[in-house]
Each structure stands twice: as C-alpha cells, then as structure tokens.
Amino acid sequence: MKSIDLGCIFQVGVGILLSVSETLRGFVNMYHDIVSFPEVFASFVPLLHEIVKENKIPETLRLKMTSIASLINGKIDEHENLRQPLRMRMKKPMPIKQFNPRFEENFVHGKDYDPDRERAQRKKLERQIKQEAKGAARELRKDNYFLQEVKARERAVAEEERADRYKKAMVFLQEQESNFKSGQLGKGRKKRK
C-alpha cells in the first residue's frame, strides 16, 4: 500500500478553501443589492471566523477569509440601516354605506330623483335606446306581416290564374272529344241520311 502524503492533502484543502472563498466573495458582490442579503449571507460569518481560528491555515488564506467576513458584515449593516420597521397601514376606515330611504314630498312617477346627474342622464339614454329598439322591432314585425300578406295574395292570384288555364284546357279537350265523337272532326262516322 502506498502511504498518503499529508502535506499534499493539506495543499489540496487549502486550494479548495481559496476557490470557495473567491466564489463566496463573487456571490457577495453579485447579490449585495437584494433585500434578503442579511438572511442569506449571515450564516457564513461564523463559519469564516471558525476557519480563521485554525492555526495550520496559511496567512494569505486567513487574510482573505477575514476580509470576506468583514465585507459580509459591512453589507449586512448597510441593509439593516436601510430597513424600516413594519407599520400598520394608515388607511382611513370606510364607513358602512347607509341605505336610508329618502322620501320626496312632491313625487312624480317616472321622474328620476338620482342626485348624480350623469348617472341619471345615462339611465335616461339607456331607457330611450331600449324603447327605440322595441319600436324598431315592432316596425320590422309589421313590415314582415305586410310582406307575407302581399306574397300570399300574389300566390293566390297565381294559383287562380293557373286554375283558370287548367279549366280552359279541360273545356277545350272535352269539346274536342265531343266533336270527335259526334263526327264533326276528322274521320268520324258519316251521318246517315
């Protein structure tokens, strides 16, 4: 079995800590303006102090960890100074709408007593539009009935003319038949004298 070189493992660990510290510094610089920065990065400060307390760590790594911890603490202090305490909303309470009836001394049926003139005018125009639509529908129905009556009369006249033509044709055919049978047409029987 090969023996494990502890010095080599230590160098690898120091390299990993250096890359992690640089990555952490990059994240601190990247996310320093988010509102939740103190809550996200505050948990790294005690870890960095624990690493700095180790005796075996090189001085350059110790200085980097200390500078990152002080950077995080500075940003946390900035954020906490900018924060304002929560306050209740200062909105005026809305009164409950009262539906107390108002009685008019000289009430006239059909007159609008709405105090909002614009709303009253809008209601009046809507009513007028509704009445106009009903009137237009009524006129269209009357026109439709009239057109149906005219078409029915024209159909009746056409039917009557067709029946007259049929009757004339039947009369003509019956007359022809009777003439043929009596011998007045064509090769009928000759009359005996």
Disulfide bonds with the S-S distance in Angstrom:
none
